[in-house]
Amino acid sequence: MKWHRFPKSPVFPANHEWKVEKRTNAYESDVTALVRAMVQDDSIREDQRAAWERWRNEAGSKGTS
């Protein structure tokens, strides 16, 4: 993937509310529940996957030049 053509991150309206449901079978903090709910959104999941791939590829290429 060419990084100058990297896809734009998703933008949500300021009043967007995430549907957060904490796990009932074990303790889960509010923050963990929010992050889990956000990653279930396909656009965020894809954005984070692409960011991870970019970071991983850039971290590996720094020592080769």
Secondary structure, DSSP 8 states (H G I E B T S, - for coil): --GGG--------TT--------SSS---HHHHHHHHHHTSHHHHHHHHHHHHHHHHHHHHGGG-
